Amino acid sequence: TLYAGNEYKLQVCADKGAKNMDLVLHDLNGKELLRDESADREPTLMYKPVETATYYVAVQAPELNSGSDDAGVALAVTYR
């Protein structure tokens, strides 16, 4: 749940197994609201909802580094 009036920062950090990570924010119905497709292992989204509601976050690894079968990932959500 994200609350109206707060500004949220969603940030992912992946280990060296990942070459690229994507971060996507969806509303309750699955509609894509924001997407960070930067070509790095630390995508970030900033979002200030206009209404309090449930949202979903998707973290995707479209590309791993050569020789890697997996990657460790951390997700942080902060607000003010």
Secondary structure, DSSP 8 states (H G I E B T S, - for coil): -B-TT--EEEEEEE-TTEEEEEEEEE-TT--EEEEE--SSS--EEEE--SS-B--EEEEEEEEE-TT-S---EEEEEEE-
